Amino acid sequence: MMIEKHEDHCLESCSVHLYVRKNWLGSIVFPFSALLQQSEFSDQIDVLHRAQIFKKECKALFPNRRIIATVFNDEGIHLLVTRYIKALNPPQQLLDVFLHDSNATLDLIARFVSLIPFITDTSEEYDGSDIWMTSERCISLAIGNKEEHAILLCNFFLYFGKKALVLLGTSVLEGHVAYVLTEETHEYLLWNPLTGQCHKQFDPFCPLQSVDCLFDDRNVWFNIQQNNTPMAVQFDYSKEIFWKQLFPKNFQGTEAQSIQPEEIIYYDTNKNMVEDLKNRIERNLKCKIMEWRPKHPTCWNRQCTSILRQILPKLELDTGSFVAFEEESEFEKLLQFYWVTGFPIQMPYTNVQSVIDAVYQTGIHSSEFPQTEFALAVYIHPYPNNILSVWVYLASLARHQ
């Protein structure tokens, strides 16, 4: 600080004397790590701005196709979708089931993801306010939206070294969907994370209607092909004639750290709790079925119920497909005396009422055939972190006249 001072005894013609005096005003310390974070933050602002421009350009080309390049995390921080993709470990319990069959293990992992209850997004997609949780939080809360399911399944597949990306599009059955695309040796596979089903690209029964956008941990690709149906799409996203990419090759702004953890920690589900829940669901269903039949008596066939209870665990282990079981001979004995109608229902557990609603919608309880008997069995298969697979087998038995 410079101070100008005139001496009192000096004439006005005297020269001015300048003095230097040091006054302590305070200090500010900038840690080097903070400077690095500030630099990274500035880079991310540039990248996010680039992503917004990219989205507008894509919408100008194909207004009806889906494109998501940025979202908010559960702390309100604006992020690129690429930061959600990272190889993550599935539960060890699933890895130990099929030790020598990698394909069966992948199917089981897809099934596990499909058992996480699904919630719809409360915000409109096109206003740019999507909020996505990390895969770890999705599992810890045992709930997630379509995109969070797809990201979780994609991250599990990456753990196995698969070449996997998240696919955004539309479905005939579900509207807006998020699938997982895996690149195999000679084909592409499309995985629905909400059902656990896998379809080949040219499968005519695949419900996927359009392929609009892909993203992995490094880039986002928008489909600019005129025909975006799965059978017609060229999935080689390295070709710019088919796919518009957010970042050009060797772009330096995509090295931002993933927001996913290094690994996911799982805990075992309490088996006593599962048994209590199974008994409670069974009791509630029996009471409801009798309520739904106020004008008719409801008789329970214990023999058939015993058979159904033995069948359900085997259906879970075989993911619900047909298997030859030992109880078939006992069923044949029943068929000598009864006309049996029924089928198993499988669903992720959310609450007891959802199970009751699913059984009611089958309409099996409404049988007015004289002397109808019923059989009911409930089975719950526990997975880690209180993720449950609920099975209900309801059958009606009418005696042959």
LOLUM-362769 format. One record per residue: x, y, z of N, C-alpha, C in turn. Coordinates in steps of 0.02 Angstrom, whole numbers, plus 50000, padded with zeros to 5 digits. Example, Ala and Ser with C-alpha at 12.3 -4.5 7.8 and 13.67 -1.06 7.14 Angstrom:
<tivos>
506604971650390506154977550390506604983550390506424988850354506844994750357506455000250394
</tivos>
This chain:
<tivos>
500434994150000500005000050000500455006250000500335011049955500735017249949500375022849986500765026950024500485032650061500855038950041500465044150023500765050550005500725055250065501275058450085501285062550146501715068750136501445074650157501825080950157502085082350228502715084250233502995086050298502735092950318502565094050383502295100450406502795106250400503425104750412503915110150413504175111650343503945107950295504195108650227503745113550189504025117650148503635122250106503255118350053502775121950026502355118549977502755116549915503295119849907503705118249848504125112049858504145109749920504545103749933504265097749896504685093349882504465087249846504075082749893503645078749864503215074049902503615067849919503555065649982503895059550003503405053650002503605048349974503185042349971503455037150019502995034350060503185029250107502805022750091503095017350107502765010850099502615008050168501965006450180501775003550244501374997150232501544991950268501204985450259500664984550311500044983550288499484982050332499214975150317499094971050368498834964150359498064964450351497824962350294497104962450279496794955550282497194950350283496944943550283497234939550225497044933050220497324928950168496804923850144496894921450085496474916150056496924910650031496774904350051497174898650031496764894449981497054892949924496744888649873497114881949871496804876749900497124870049894497194868049822497714864449807497844862349738497284857849713497004853549759496464849149738495844853049717495734858849751495154862949734495234865949665495854867949649495984870549582495854865349529496054859049544495924853649497495174852449488494804852549544494084851549540493754857249502493994863349512493714868949475493834868249401494424865749384494584864549313494134859249284494024853749324493584848449301492864851049295492644855049342491974857849340491874862049276492374866149260492334870249200492294865849138492694860549137492664855849080491974852749074491674850849132491024847749131490484852549107490544858949125490064863949101490094864249025490684864048997490764864148924490454857848893490564852148926490304845848899489544845748903489264848048959488534848248966488214852948915488544858548902488294863148851488314859848782488844856148769488894852548706488324847448700488164844148757487634839048756486954842248741486824848248768486194851648755486124853448681486674855748652486664857348580486544851048539486884845648560486804839148525486074836848526485744837548584485054835348589484604839448544484714846048541484314850248497484404848348424485024846948405485154844948336484804838348319484814833748366484494827248354483734828048348483444832148391482724833248389482514836848324482964840948298482814844248235482794839248178483204834048182483214828948129482614824248134482484821648194481924816948205481574818848271481074823148267480754825648329480434820248372480214814748343479844809648380480294804248410480944804548396481394799448423481674801648491481814796848534482044798148602482784799648603482974804548641483674806148651483764808948721484174805748762484344808148829485104808248833485384814148843486114814748848486324816848919485894820448954486054822649022485444821449067485584820349131485064819449181485314822549246484884822549297485074824649364485124818449408485624818449452485654812949501485204814649560485194810249610484734811349666484954816949713485534820049698485754825949736485654832349696485324831749638485184837649598485764839949555486274835849545486854837749505486734835549433486864840049386486774838749315487354834549288487204828949256487724824249235487594821549166488134819549133488064815649071487834808549087487424805749044487184798849056487764793849054488304795549020488874791049015489174789549083489094793949132489404793049198489044787749240488474785249215488114780049250488334773049230488734772549178488934765949152489614763949179489624758249213490244755549241490134748249260490634744049249490574736949268490474736249343489944732749363489794731749434489654724349447489804722149507489744715149525489024713249542488764707849513488104705249534488184701649601487634699749633487674695849696488044689249685488474687649731488854681349727488384675349727487824675949761487334670549763487104668549693487054673349647486854671849578487424668749539488024670749554488604668149517488744660849534488514658649593488654651849616488144646749592487604648949560487074644249540487274640049481487524643349428487734639849366488474641149355488884637249390489604638549388489914637249320489614632749281489914630849218489474632549158489004637049168488564639049114488474646649116488884650049077488874657449079488224660249051487944656949000487324659348971486754658949022486724653449060486204652749111486304657949166486934659449181487074664549232486824671449210486934673049146486694679449120485934679849121485604674349105484874674149108484634675249180484984672149228484784672749298484884679949322485424683049301485554690049320485024694649290484834693349227484294697349197483644696349235483534690349258482924688949298482954692849364483534692849396483614696449459483444703849451483694706949397483564713949385482814715149373482494710449338481774711149324481344710649387481614707749440481244707049503481254713249546481674718049528481684724449564481054728249544480634730049592480004733449574480124739749532479654740749486479714746149437479254751949456479524758049449479114764049459479144768249396478594771649381478584776049323478894782749341479164786149290479444792749301478884797849313478994802249361478494807349376478594813549333479184814349304479314820249263479264818649190479104823549151479074822649079479784822349052479894817649006480574816648981480834822648942480394825948907480634831048861480804837748894480674838448959480854844648991481564844549020481914838949010482614838449031482714837749105482204835649142482264835349215482254828149240482484823449199482524816449221482994815849281482794811749330483204810549389483354803049393483984801249392484184794149394484604792849456484474787149487484874784849544485464780649519485954779749561486494775149545486244768049551486614763249523486424756249527486424753749599486894756149639486924754149709486304756349747486074762449734485484764949769484854761549743484844760049680484274756449651484174749649686484724746249699484684739649733484534740549807484844745449839484734746349911484014748249926483694752149882482994753949891482524748849861482794744149821482394739049788481834742249747482014747149706481534750449662481914754349609481614755449551481954759149499481504760349439481664765349398481294766549337481584762349280481324763349220481534759249163482274760149148482504766349148483194767649131483674764949185483474765549248483904762949302483954755349300483414751949280483444744749270483934742949214483884746649159484324745249102485054746549119485184752049155485874753649174486154748249219485754745949267485984740649313486154734349274485714732249229485844726149190486464727049146486524732849115487114734249073487754733849114487754736749174488344736649216488524729549238488014725349251488144718349268488464714649209488204715949149488484712649089489204714749077489354721149090490034723549082490514720049130490254718049188490654714349237490904707849207490514704849163490704698649130491124699749066491284705949052491674707448993491264707848930490594708148936490164708648878490214715748849490104716248784490064722748752489334724848755489164729448800488464731048814488364738648814487774740648791487574747648791486844748148811486644753948836485944755348851485604757948788485024755348773484644757148713483994760448734483854766248706483224769748718482794769348656482164767748665481704767148608480994766848632480564763848591479864762948608479664755748596479154753648634478904746748630478154746848616477934741648581477224740948566476834740348631477114736848680476754735348742476864740448797477454743648799477634747648857477744755048843477684757148781477834764148765478584765448766478794770748800479504772248806479854766748846480404764148820480764758748854481514760148853481854756548897482594756448897482794749048898483144746948847483384740048840484144740048849484424734048847485154733348845485334729648781485794732448744486034729448682486704726248695486764719748680487414716348685487624714048616488264714948603488544712948538488884706248546488594701148512488874694448514489314693348453489544687248443490014685848389489714687148320489104684748310488804685548244488114688748247487924691648302487254694448308487214699348366486664703048367486514707648422485924704948461485964705748528485414703548571485104709548606484444709348613484074714748645483764712148709483954714948765483734712648831483234717548860482664715048881482164719148916482284718448991482534723549025482704722849097482094722349142481504724149118480914723749160480594716849159480764712849109480494706049105481034700749108481664702649096482204697849095482254694049029481824695648981481814692048918482344694648871482604690148830483124691848780482854690148711482944694748664482724693748596483304694848548483334690848496483804692148442483554697948400484014701148364483834707048326483264705748277483264699848246482764698348195482194694048221482094694048286481544690348316480884694048302480414690948265479784694348249479344695548310479474692048365479074692748425479364697848475479904701048456480194706148500479724712148502479524714348562479044719948566479354726848552480024727148546480344733548533480134736148465479904742248463479624745248402480114749848368480514753448407480994758148378481644758248417482184759548382482854760248412483064767448400483104771448453483214778548444483894781048467484164778148520484764780948551485154775448587485814775948587486254771448624486734775548666486944772848723487494776048759487864770848801488514772148810488934768048854489314772848900489894770648925490264774848971490674780348937490674780548870491094785348835490714789948788490134787748764489814791748711489064790448709488724794848673488014794248659487924794448584487514789848558487384789448486486644790248473486474794348423485774795348403485674792148334485144788348328485004784748265484744789548212485104790348158484884794848104484694790848042484594784248050484354780147994483604781347984483384781247921482694782747906482224777647938482414771347936482004766047966482324764048032481974765048087482264763648152481954757648186481624753248149481384746948178481984742348190481964738248242482544734148260482804729748202482354726948162482574722548108482944726348053482784732848044483084736747990483704740748012483814741448077484344745748102485034742648093485504746748071486204744848070486494746948137486694741948178486934743448245487674745148248487994745748192488704747748192488744755248204488764757248268488734764248285489384767948272489894764548247490514767948228490444771548161489924769948124489814772948058489374779148065489654784948050489304791248060488734792148011488714788147959488154788547912487514785847942487584781547994487004778548027486864781648096487394783948129487314786248199487664793048208487314797648238487604804148255487874803648326488514805148336488814804148401488934810748437488844810548503488944816548543489664818948541490134814448551490844816248552491194813048492491604816948457492004813948404492544809448432492844805548390493374801048413493944804948444494234802048498494804805048533494644811748566493994812948579493804819048614494054818648686494324824148712494664824048777494204825548837493554826848825493134828948880492694823448909492844817148893492404811648914492704807348970493244809749001493564805649052493304806849122492714809949129492434811349195492314804849232492434804949297492384798949338491664796749344491564790149343490894787249351490624788849420489974789749425489664790949490489484784349525489604778749491489464772249522490024770349571489874766149621490384764149669490864759149638491394757649674491874752649651491564745749650491144744249700490784737949702490144738849743489684734249734489054734349771489084729149827488904731249886488884726649944488164724149952488084717649955487414714649962487334711550032486714710850053486574707350116486034702150104486034697050146485554691550139484864693750162484364691150129483674692350149483474687650206483124690250255482914686450313482404681150292482574674750300482144669350278481524668650322481574670250386480984670050429480474675250408480714681050388480264686250363479914683950300480284680450256479994677950194479454672750208479574668350255479084663150273478454666350302478534671250345477954674650374477554678250319477904681350273477564684850219477184679950174477484674250160477144669150119476494666950152476524665550217475924663350253475384668750255475614675050262475134680550264474784681450197475164680850142474864681450076474364675850064474554669750084474104664050073473454664850113473514667050175472904668050215472464673450185472764678950164472384684450134472034682250070472384678450029472084676149966471494671549978471554667050025470994662450040470384666350065470504671250107469944675250132469624679250075470044682050032469774686049977469384681749928469634675849913469274671449866468584669649893468534668549957467884667149987467434673249985467744679249994467354685449989467094686549918467504684649868467314685649799466774680749776466614675749817466104670749800465554670749854465214676349862464714676749917464124672149909463974670149847463384666049835463544658549830464184656849835464384649849826464864647749881464814641649904465304639149953465984638249921466514639149959467194638349933467524632649971467634627049935467954621149964468674620749938469134618849983469844618449965470054611149959470394609749903470634602949890471354602449916471454598949971472114598650003472614594649961472384589549927472844585449887473154589649831472734593349796472984597549742473434603149769473244605949826473654611249856474344608649872474394602549899475044599649915475464598749852475164596749797475524595949734475794602749709475364607749712475564614349687476134617249729476134615949793476674618449836477354615449818477344609449793477974606249773478194608549704477724610749664477894612849595478224619749593477964624449632478174631449626478924632549634479254629649684479984630749690480364628349628480124623049596480454620549536480364625249477479794628649475479694633549422480174639449429480304641549491480764647049502481464645249480481694639249496482364637149477482444636549402481884635049368481904634449295481654640649261481614646249298481374652749274480704652249240480284647649263479594647649241479444643549179479944640649147479804636849086479574629849105479314626249056479034619649069479574614649089479454610949142479904605549162479474599449178479774593649171479434587449190479554586349264479034586249304479114585449376478804578849400479044576749458478814570349486478074570449503477804576349515477104576849534476624575649476476904574549417476474573449358476024567449368476274562149397475874556149407475304557549456475434561749507474904563449554474374567749520474584571949474474114575949436473664571449393473964566349365473584561649323473034558249364473184556849426472664553849470472094558749481472274565049492471754570149501471314570849439471634570549380471274571549318470774565849304470854560349338470364554949330469694556849361469714561449409469094563249445468894570549435469384574849414469234581949409469444584749341469084589949323469294594149268469644600149300470314600649290470724605549326470884611449280470764617449307470934623649271471354628049317471914630449291472334634749332473014635949301473374640549329474044642149303474424646049356475084646049353475474649849403475544657149382475584661449432475714668649422476374670249456476814673649419477454675649449477514683249443477754686449496477824693649496478334695949548478644701749539479064704549592478614706649650478884706349710478484708349768478534715849780477954719049783477924726049804477514726749868476914723649868476494723549928475974718049920475624716549974475144711149973474554712649927474354718949925473774720749884473904719549810474514720749787474664719549716474604712149699474764707749746474684700549734473944698749732473554701549777472834700349778472514702749712472714708649689472444711249626472604706749567473214704149565473414699849510473004693449509472864690549567472464684549570471734685949551471474691549572470784693349556470684694049481471194696949447471124698049375471114691649335471324686049363471294679749326470574677349318470144678949366469454677049363469304669749378469804665949400469704658849414469194657849470469184662549516468734661949574467994662449554467854665049495467154666349476466804660149447467114654449450466804648349424466154646849460465624645649422464974643949451464794636649437465284632849415465154625849402464994622349467464474618049468464274614849532464844610749562464894610949628465374607049666466104608649648466234614949630466914616949614467334617349678467944614649674468424615149729469014619349706469394621849754469964626149737470594623749771471154625449740471814624049769472244630349763472594632049815472994638049815473664636749848474204638849815474884638249842475264644649830475664646749879476074652749873476794650849888477254653449847477964652349860478334658949848478804660549891479214666549883479944664549883480284666149830481004664649825481394670949842481814670649895482184676649915482824677549876482954683749857483594685849828483894690949875484534692649866484854697549912484484704149914484564707749969484304714549977483544714949976483224709650002482484709550007482134710049939482454707649888482144707149822481834700249817481174699949806480794693749812480434692049748480424685649732480034682949676479434679249705478834681849691478214679049718477874674649666477704668549687477324663949645476664662249678476134662349639475474660349663475184655549611474974649649635474644644749591473934643849617473444646049578472734645249595472414640649543472064635549566471734630849521471024629549545470584628449497469904626249513469814619149488469464615049527469364608049511468614606649510468374604249454467664602449446467614594949436467214591749475467144584349470466804582449404467054576849377466734574249317466034571849334465554573149290464874571049302464794563649284
</tivos>
